[in-house]
Amino acid sequence: MASSRDLSLRNGKKTAESNVISCRDFESKEAQEIKVYDLGECPKGTKDERTGITIQFRVNEEMFPKSWETTEINAKGASPDKLEFERNSKLINVALNKYLAALLMNNLREIYILKSLEVAGYAYGGTASSDIVYIAHGEVENVSHHEFSHVLLLGHTDKFNKKEWESLNEMSYGSGGFEVLKDLSKSESMIQRQIVDRTFNSKGFLTQYASSAFEEDVATFAENLFLPNCQRSRAIKANVKLAEKQKLVIEFYNSLDEIFTKEYFEGLLNTKCIAKNRLD
C-alpha cells in the first residue's frame, strides 16, 4: 500500500512533510520498541520509517564490502560530528522524499553519512556499492542522488540506452573517477566536479568529471535533475547534445517509475531556478 507521501508524489502535490527517522534496537527479538538515544547515536543505525532503509551516522567494521578491504582500495571513513547529525538527517529526508518508497526499498539497503571518505588514498565526496550509498563532505542531498543513480544503473543496465548515449560523445571516456581525482588536488576535486566546462560541453559532457566514465556521466545529469544547479541547467538547455542526454536520463528514471516524467523534473527545476525554465 502506498504511503501518504507516495500518493502526494504521484498526484504531483508538493508537501513539507518529512520522514520520521527513529532509533530502534535491531537486535531485539521482541517488538522493536523505540529506544532512547541521541540522534545519530543508535548502535545499529537509524531506520527510515517509510522505506526501512538503515541510515548510519557512525563508521563500523561492516560498512564496506569485503572486496574494498584490499591494500589497493583500502576504503576508510570517519564519523561526522554530533552537531551534524540533525542537519544531515533533515537533508537525507529531503532527498529520499523525491522517490517513491518502492523504488528505494527495491534497490537501496543502507546509507552512510560520513565526515570524510577515502578510497585508494583519495578523498571522495561519495561512492556506492550494489545497494549501499556512502556520502561525505557535507553535500548530502546532491551526492545522495548522484550515488543512488550508480546503484540504479548497476541494477537496471538493460533499461538504459547506452548506445544512443555514447553516440552523443565526441571523445572517449577516461579511466574513471580515480584518474580525474588524481589530476586534481584534494582541495579542488569537489569544486571541479561542480563546474560547468564549456570545452567539455561541446564534446557532450556537462563537467570534466562526467567525462571520466559512463556511470559518472549519467550520475552528473541525474543529480542535476533531482537537485537542479541553475548554471548546469542553463548549459543543458543551450546545448543539443546535453539536452538529448538529459532526455535519456529522464527516460531511464521513467522506466523505473512512471512518476518520473519531464513535468516532474521541471517542477523541481522551477522550484530552484527561474520559473520559465523548461527541460526541452
C-alpha positions as CSV (number, residue, x, y, z in Angstrom):
1,M,0.0,0.0,0.0
2,A,1.3,3.4,-0.9
3,S,2.1,5.8,1.9
4,S,0.5,9.3,2.1
5,R,3.8,10.7,1.0
6,D,3.9,8.4,-2.1
7,L,0.4,9.3,-3.0
8,S,1.2,13.1,-2.8
9,L,4.2,12.5,-5.0
10,R,2.2,10.5,-7.6
11,N,-0.5,13.1,-7.6
12,G,2.1,15.9,-8.2
13,K,1.5,17.6,-4.9
14,K,4.2,19.4,-3.0
15,T,4.3,18.8,0.7
16,A,6.5,19.9,3.5
17,E,6.3,16.6,5.4
18,S,9.5,14.7,6.0
19,N,10.1,11.1,7.0
20,V,10.4,10.1,10.6
21,I,13.8,8.5,11.3
22,S,13.7,6.6,14.6
23,C,16.3,4.7,16.6
24,R,15.5,1.0,17.1
25,D,17.1,-2.0,18.7
26,F,17.5,-4.1,15.7
27,E,18.9,-7.0,17.8
28,S,15.7,-7.4,19.9
29,K,13.5,-10.4,19.1
30,E,10.7,-8.7,20.8
31,A,8.6,-5.8,19.3
32,Q,11.1,-3.3,18.1
33,E,10.4,-0.5,20.5
34,I,11.9,2.8,20.1
35,K,14.9,3.2,22.4
36,V,16.2,6.5,23.9
37,Y,19.3,7.6,22.1
38,D,20.5,11.0,20.9
39,L,20.1,11.4,17.1
40,G,22.9,9.6,15.3
41,E,23.9,7.5,18.3
42,C,21.9,4.4,17.5
43,P,24.2,1.3,17.9
44,K,22.8,-0.3,14.7
45,G,21.9,2.9,12.8
46,T,18.6,4.7,12.5
47,K,15.7,3.5,10.4
48,D,13.8,5.4,7.8
49,E,10.2,4.7,8.7
50,R,8.8,5.0,5.2
51,T,11.2,2.6,3.5
52,G,13.0,0.6,6.2
53,I,16.4,1.8,4.9
54,T,19.1,1.9,7.5
55,I,20.9,5.3,7.8
56,Q,24.2,5.2,9.6
57,F,26.0,8.2,11.1
58,R,28.8,6.2,12.6
59,V,31.5,4.1,11.0
60,N,31.6,0.4,11.8
61,E,33.6,-2.7,10.9
62,E,31.0,-4.0,8.4
63,M,30.3,-0.8,6.5
64,F,32.3,-1.6,3.3
65,P,32.1,-4.7,1.1
66,K,34.9,-7.2,1.7
67,S,36.2,-6.6,-1.8
68,W,37.0,-3.0,-0.7
69,E,39.3,-4.0,2.1
70,T,42.3,-4.7,-0.2
71,T,45.5,-2.8,0.0
72,E,44.8,-1.1,-3.3
73,I,41.3,0.2,-2.5
74,N,41.6,0.4,1.3
75,A,38.3,2.2,1.8
76,K,38.1,4.4,5.0
77,G,35.5,6.6,6.6
78,A,35.2,8.9,9.6
79,S,32.1,9.6,11.7
80,P,30.6,13.1,11.5
81,D,30.5,15.5,14.5
82,K,27.4,15.2,16.6
83,L,26.4,18.7,15.6
84,E,26.0,17.5,12.1
85,F,23.5,14.6,12.9
86,E,20.3,16.7,12.9
87,R,21.2,18.7,9.8
88,N,22.2,15.6,7.8
89,S,19.2,13.7,8.9
90,K,17.0,16.5,7.5
91,L,18.9,16.7,4.2
92,I,18.7,12.9,3.6
93,N,15.0,13.1,4.3
94,V,14.6,15.7,1.6
95,A,16.5,13.6,-0.8
96,L,14.6,10.3,-0.1
97,N,11.2,12.1,-0.3
98,K,11.8,12.7,-4.0
99,Y,11.4,9.0,-4.7
100,L,8.5,6.6,-4.2
101,A,9.2,4.1,-1.4
102,A,9.0,1.1,-3.6
103,L,11.9,2.2,-5.8
104,L,14.1,2.9,-2.7
105,M,13.1,-0.4,-1.0
106,N,13.8,-2.5,-4.0
107,N,17.3,-1.0,-4.7
108,L,18.8,0.5,-1.5
109,R,19.6,-1.2,1.8
110,E,21.7,1.3,3.7
111,I,23.1,4.9,3.6
112,Y,26.2,6.1,5.4
113,I,26.6,9.8,6.1
114,L,30.2,10.4,7.0
115,K,32.5,13.3,7.9
116,S,35.1,12.0,5.4
117,L,35.6,9.2,2.9
118,E,38.8,7.9,1.4
119,V,39.2,5.3,-1.3
120,A,42.6,4.3,-2.7
121,G,44.2,7.2,-0.8
122,Y,41.9,9.9,-2.4
123,A,39.2,11.9,-0.7
124,Y,35.8,11.2,-2.1
125,G,32.5,13.1,-1.7
126,G,30.6,9.8,-2.1
127,T,30.6,6.4,-3.6
128,A,28.3,3.4,-3.8
129,S,28.2,-0.4,-3.8
130,S,25.4,-2.5,-5.2
131,D,22.9,-1.5,-2.6
132,I,24.7,1.0,-0.2
133,V,25.3,4.7,-0.7
134,Y,28.2,6.5,1.1
135,I,28.1,10.3,1.5
136,A,30.8,12.7,2.8
137,H,31.9,16.3,2.6
138,G,28.5,17.7,3.7
139,E,26.9,17.8,0.3
140,V,24.3,15.3,1.4
141,E,21.4,15.7,-1.0
142,N,23.2,16.1,-4.3
143,V,25.7,13.4,-3.5
144,S,22.9,11.0,-2.5
145,H,21.2,11.5,-5.9
146,H,24.5,11.1,-7.7
147,E,25.4,7.9,-5.9
148,F,21.9,6.4,-6.0
149,S,22.0,6.7,-9.7
150,H,25.0,4.4,-9.7
151,V,23.0,1.9,-7.8
152,L,20.1,2.1,-10.2
153,L,22.3,2.0,-13.3
154,L,24.1,-1.1,-12.0
155,G,20.9,-2.9,-11.2
156,H,19.0,-1.9,-14.3
157,T,21.5,-1.6,-17.1
158,D,19.0,-3.1,-19.6
159,K,16.7,-0.1,-19.3
160,F,19.3,2.5,-20.3
161,N,20.0,3.3,-23.9
162,K,23.8,3.3,-23.7
163,K,24.4,3.0,-27.4
164,E,22.5,6.2,-28.2
165,W,24.1,7.9,-25.2
166,E,27.6,7.2,-26.3
167,S,26.8,8.3,-29.9
168,L,26.5,11.8,-28.4
169,N,30.1,11.8,-27.1
170,E,32.8,13.4,-29.2
171,M,35.6,11.9,-27.1
172,S,36.2,8.6,-25.3
173,Y,35.8,8.3,-21.5
174,G,38.9,8.4,-19.3
175,S,39.8,5.8,-16.7
176,G,37.1,6.5,-14.2
177,G,36.7,8.8,-11.2
178,F,40.1,7.7,-9.7
179,E,42.0,9.2,-12.6
180,V,40.2,12.5,-12.5
181,L,40.8,12.9,-8.8
182,K,44.5,12.1,-9.4
183,D,44.7,15.1,-11.7
184,L,43.2,17.4,-9.2
185,S,44.3,18.4,-5.7
186,K,42.1,17.2,-2.9
187,S,41.0,20.7,-2.2
188,E,39.7,21.4,-5.7
189,S,38.3,17.9,-6.6
190,M,34.8,18.6,-5.2
191,I,34.8,22.1,-6.6
192,Q,35.9,20.9,-10.0
193,R,33.2,18.3,-10.0
194,Q,30.5,21.1,-9.9
195,I,31.9,23.4,-12.6
196,V,30.2,23.6,-16.0
197,D,33.0,23.4,-18.5
198,R,32.2,24.8,-22.0
199,T,35.1,22.9,-23.6
200,F,33.7,19.6,-22.3
201,N,30.1,20.8,-23.0
202,S,31.0,21.0,-26.7
203,K,32.1,17.4,-26.6
204,G,28.9,16.2,-24.9
205,F,29.9,16.3,-21.2
206,L,28.5,18.6,-18.5
207,T,31.7,18.7,-16.5
208,Q,35.2,17.3,-16.7
209,Y,34.4,14.7,-14.0
210,A,31.5,13.5,-16.2
211,S,34.0,12.6,-18.9
212,S,35.8,10.1,-16.7
213,A,33.3,7.3,-17.1
214,F,29.9,6.4,-18.4
215,E,28.5,6.0,-14.9
216,E,29.8,9.3,-13.8
217,D,28.4,11.0,-16.9
218,V,24.9,9.6,-16.2
219,A,25.1,10.5,-12.5
220,T,26.0,14.1,-13.2
221,F,22.8,14.5,-15.1
222,A,20.8,12.6,-12.5
223,E,21.9,14.7,-9.6
224,N,21.1,17.8,-11.5
225,L,17.6,16.6,-12.3
226,F,16.8,15.9,-8.6
227,L,18.6,18.9,-7.2
228,P,19.0,21.4,-10.0
229,N,22.0,23.6,-10.3
230,C,20.9,26.6,-12.3
231,Q,24.2,27.1,-14.2
232,R,24.2,23.4,-15.2
233,S,20.5,23.6,-16.3
234,R,21.2,26.6,-18.5
235,A,24.1,24.8,-20.1
236,I,22.0,21.8,-20.8
237,K,19.2,23.9,-22.3
238,A,21.7,25.7,-24.6
239,N,23.4,22.5,-25.9
240,V,21.7,20.0,-28.1
241,K,23.9,17.0,-27.1
242,L,23.4,17.8,-23.4
243,A,19.7,18.2,-23.8
244,E,19.5,14.8,-25.5
245,K,21.5,13.2,-22.7
246,Q,19.1,14.7,-20.2
247,K,16.2,13.3,-22.1
248,L,17.7,9.8,-22.0
249,V,18.2,10.0,-18.2
250,I,14.6,11.0,-17.7
251,E,13.5,8.1,-19.9
252,F,15.6,5.8,-17.7
253,Y,14.1,7.0,-14.5
254,N,10.6,6.9,-16.0
255,S,11.2,3.2,-16.9
256,L,11.9,2.6,-13.2
257,D,8.8,4.5,-12.0
258,E,6.2,6.3,-14.1
259,I,6.2,9.3,-11.7
260,F,9.5,10.5,-13.2
261,T,8.3,12.5,-16.2
262,K,9.7,15.6,-17.8
263,E,7.0,17.6,-16.0
264,Y,8.1,16.1,-12.6
265,F,11.6,17.3,-13.1
266,E,10.5,20.6,-14.5
267,G,8.7,21.1,-11.2
268,L,11.9,20.6,-9.3
269,L,13.8,22.9,-11.7
270,N,11.2,25.7,-11.3
271,T,11.3,25.5,-7.6
272,K,15.1,26.1,-7.6
273,C,15.7,28.2,-10.7
274,I,13.8,30.7,-13.0
275,A,10.2,29.7,-13.2
276,K,10.2,29.9,-17.1
277,N,12.9,27.2,-17.4
278,R,11.8,24.1,-19.3
279,L,13.7,20.9,-20.0
280,D,13.0,20.6,-23.7
